């Protein structure tokens, strides 16, 4: 089966159609959760006015050198989508940089300043603590949130999906 709309063409075989449909449903459910999270923090989705409520944050100790906006594990190391052992252990997005042994703040849910994100991007975990806009194809995939403005995202992580 093929479907074409605008410049995007999607081709699916009968065996992949069911799995792709389920994956699309999960992504849409995650985006609805992000939208609900944005409303919970006082963010007006219709007008995209700035969030007024604080994010849910925790303090951690760095076991890697961490830059602001990088994704970290609950143990203070950088997260990587290519490492299946990191699935289910992602804590959130670093709100500030830190060197090994230093305490730093992690945004677990809610608004976070993240250099490089562009309004409208769905943001996924990449490798070495990076945030990416393409879904990883190996290891595991985990949506971290949605960019609500350039340099600003709402952190609302999905459950990880093991890819291989």
Buried (B, 14 or more C-beta within 10 A) or exposed (E): EEEEEEEEEEEBEEEEEEEEEEBEEBBEEBBEBBBEBBEBBBBEEEEEEEBEEEBBBEEBEBBBEBBBBBBBBBEBBBBBBBBBEBBEBBBBBBBBBBEEEBEBBBBBBBBBBBEBBEEEBBBBBBBEBBBBBEBBEEBBBBBBBBBBBEBBBBBBBBEBBEBE
